[in-house]
């Protein structure tokens, strides 16, 4: 499958011993082909250029996001045979929400492998993005069945506490919409993009407006994440 990645094998250089050691610690094995895995940790702020194309982990992140959604949906479907679609959807959302992915990535040690020109302390979504890209790399290298095995055994079962997630609220936006309906208040979100500090990367800023007053502000690497963070702040304001 390496032919799908149209850059030379030596473009990213040879992985050093530290990279191999960390990768084996995360995955439990050493792959024969490293190119996908090296690319998985290159954030867009540190993009390389080849044939006028910016080479980074965004495409692998896109693929890994879809694969991860599919794997977790299948896992939850089998684990909770008596639960309805609403429960399964909510649980999947809790597992793959940006904050949880960031925490999983940090626990796995992904943060030590990311190549970025951004201040990662203020942009922890970089870690979650790299984790998704790593899943994409694993899928391209090993296929769906092997990826499922690695993700479930080494990531989900080791780093996800389903009992705790059942008690954790993550959909603050829906909660604010319900509050507005109950209290007969109008609610809306506005969002815009701006360049991150000291980088060319874009971040999203969202405002949650009740009537004509801003109740919450939030930021994130996506519009959805920014709106959830704005809703979280609004709930904290309302509940005092």
Helices and strands as residue ranges (DSSP letters): G 2-4, H 17-27, H 35-40, G 44-46, E 48-50, E 53-55, H 58-79, H 85-96, H 98-108, G 110-112, G 120-122, H 125-142, H 144-150, I 151-156, H 157-159, H 162-166, H 172-182, E 187-195, E 202-210, E 213-220, H 223-239
